[in-house]
Amino acid sequence: MILLFLFAGILTGTITGLIPGLHSNNVAIILAPLSFFGETALVFVLSMIITQSFVDFIPALFFAAPETSTFEGVLPGHRMFLQGKGFEAITLTVFGGIIAIPIGILCLPVFNLFLEINKDRFIVIIPIVLIVTIIILAFSEKSKAKVLLTLFVLFASATQGYFFTDQIFPLIAGYFGVATIIHSAKNPPSIKLQEISAQIKNNYVIDSLQGILGGAIVSIIPGIGSNVAAAIIKTFKQKINPKNYLVLVGSINTSNLFFSFPVLFILNKARNGGMILLNDKMFFTNQSFVLGIIIMLTSCGFGALITLAIAKKVSSFHFDSKKIGSIVIIFLVISVFAFNGVIGLVALFFSTATGLFVTIHKIKRSSCLGALIVPALFYYLFILV
C-alpha cells in the first residue's frame, strides 16, 4: 500500500510540476475533505512535493513559465536555454536538489535542536528577519535613482500583495513570466539547437550547501520563500556565475520543502499546502517522522531521474521563440483564470505592468518580492502589537 501511494505521489508531483498554476497546494485542497489519513497521506504528500520541487524547473527554464518557487531561476536558466544549454540548466537545478536532501538528513539533529530551543522566540525573530530582508532588497542597487525606483516597486508590489490576497500565482506569472515575454517580443531571441550534455564541477557542491542553509532558514520563516532566499544570497554574491546560481536555486527549493516537514513535526507550523493537509490528516509519532524522511529521500532520486528524462525529451523539440512566447502567455492567462478567476486576471494585469516597469528601468526583479514579504510582515507585526 505504501508503494502504491509513493508512486501515486511521484506521478502527481510530476504532473503538477509540468503545468504552471497547478501546484501541490491545489491537490491538497482537493484531498482535504476526503477520507485520506495516516501513513498513506504522509507518503503521498511528501513524495508529491519533493518530486515537484525537481520537475517544476522544466516549464520555468524552457518556456519562461515560472512557478512560485522557481522564478528566481528563470532569467539565468532561460538564457542558457537560448544558448542551447537548457538541458544543462535543468541538470544543475537537479544537482542542487540531489545534494540537498542527503546532506539535509545529516543536518537534522542540529536543525531539530535549534527548533526546540527557539520555538518560543520565532514570533519576534520572524518580523526582524523580514524587515532586514526588505532593507537588503531596497538598498542593494548602486545608484540613488535606482534605489528610489526599487523603493517604488517594493511599495507597488507590496500593495498588490496586500490587496490581491491568495493570488500569488498570478502575481508571480506577471512579474517574471508575462512581462519578460512581452518585453522581448519586439526583438525575439533566436533559440539554438539544444545540446544534451552537462558538466558538473566540484565547486557546485559549495553552492548546494549554501542552498541547504537558505532552505532551512526559509522553511521556518513565512514570506521568505526559496525565491527570496536566492535573491538575498545573490545580492551578497554579486558576481555569482549563472550555473552556480542555478545549483543554488535548485538546492534551496528542495531543501525548503524537506525542512518544512520537521518544522511541522516540532513547531506544529505548516508552511505550504501539503504540510497543512498532513497537519489535519495524521497524528505524528517518531515512527512517522522516520518514514517521512525515507519517503523524501526516495522521492528525491525518482524526481531527479524523471526530471532529467523529461528535459532530455523536451530538448529534442524544435523551438520558435515567437510561437513559444504567444503560447506561454495564452496558457498562463487560461491557468490564472481557471485557478484564480477574474480577480486573478486583474492581479496578472497589474503584476505584468510592474514587471515591465522593472525590466524597462533595469532594476532588480527581486524588488517585486514585496508582494510576498510585506503582507507576511504586517501579519506578524499585528500579532506582536
Secondary structure as the mmCIF struct_conf table of DSSP 4:
data_model
#
loop_
_struct_conf.conf_type_id
_struct_conf.id
_struct_conf.beg_label_comp_id
_struct_conf.beg_label_asym_id
_struct_conf.beg_label_seq_id
_struct_conf.end_label_comp_id
_struct_conf.end_label_asym_id
_struct_conf.end_label_seq_id
HELX_RH_AL_P HELX_RH_AL_P1 ILE A 2 LEU A 18
BEND BEND1 ILE A 19 ILE A 19
TURN_TY1_P TURN_TY1_P1 PRO A 20 GLY A 21
HELX_RH_AL_P HELX_RH_AL_P2 SER A 24 LEU A 31
TURN_TY1_P TURN_TY1_P2 ALA A 32 PRO A 33
BEND BEND2 LEU A 34 SER A 35
HELX_RH_AL_P HELX_RH_AL_P3 GLY A 38 VAL A 55
TURN_TY1_P TURN_TY1_P3 ASP A 56 ASP A 56
HELX_RH_AL_P HELX_RH_AL_P4 PHE A 57 PHE A 63
TURN_TY1_P TURN_TY1_P4 THR A 68 THR A 70
HELX_RH_3T_P HELX_RH_3T_P1 PHE A 71 GLY A 73
HELX_RH_AL_P HELX_RH_AL_P5 VAL A 74 LEU A 82
TURN_TY1_P TURN_TY1_P5 GLN A 83 GLY A 84
HELX_RH_AL_P HELX_RH_AL_P6 GLY A 86 ASN A 118
TURN_TY1_P TURN_TY1_P6 LYS A 119 ARG A 121
HELX_RH_AL_P HELX_RH_AL_P7 PHE A 122 ALA A 138
TURN_TY1_P TURN_TY1_P7 PHE A 139 PHE A 139
BEND BEND3 GLU A 141 SER A 143
HELX_RH_AL_P HELX_RH_AL_P8 LYS A 144 PHE A 163
BEND BEND4 PHE A 164 PHE A 164
TURN_TY1_P TURN_TY1_P8 THR A 165 ASP A 166
HELX_RH_AL_P HELX_RH_AL_P9 ILE A 168 ALA A 173
HELX_RH_PI_P HELX_RH_PI_P1 GLY A 174 VAL A 178
HELX_RH_AL_P HELX_RH_AL_P10 ALA A 179 HIS A 183
TURN_TY1_P TURN_TY1_P9 SER A 184 SER A 184
BEND BEND5 ALA A 185 ASN A 187
HELX_LH_PP_P HELX_LH_PP_P1 PRO A 188 SER A 190
HELX_LH_PP_P HELX_LH_PP_P2 LYS A 192 GLU A 195
TURN_TY1_P TURN_TY1_P10 ASN A 202 ASN A 203
HELX_RH_AL_P HELX_RH_AL_P11 TYR A 204 VAL A 218
TURN_TY1_P TURN_TY1_P11 SER A 219 ILE A 220
BEND BEND6 ILE A 221 ILE A 221
TURN_TY1_P TURN_TY1_P12 PRO A 222 GLY A 223
HELX_RH_AL_P HELX_RH_AL_P12 SER A 226 PHE A 236
BEND BEND7 LYS A 237 LYS A 237
TURN_TY1_P TURN_TY1_P13 GLN A 238 LYS A 239
HELX_RH_AL_P HELX_RH_AL_P13 PRO A 242 LEU A 267
BEND BEND8 ASN A 272 ASN A 272
HELX_RH_AL_P HELX_RH_AL_P14 GLY A 273 LYS A 281
HELX_RH_AL_P HELX_RH_AL_P15 ASN A 286 VAL A 314
TURN_TY1_P TURN_TY1_P14 SER A 315 SER A 316
BEND BEND9 PHE A 317 PHE A 317
HELX_RH_AL_P HELX_RH_AL_P16 SER A 321 ILE A 360
TURN_TY1_P TURN_TY1_P15 HIS A 361 LYS A 362
HELX_RH_3T_P HELX_RH_3T_P2 ARG A 365 LEU A 369
HELX_RH_AL_P HELX_RH_AL_P17 GLY A 370 LEU A 384
#
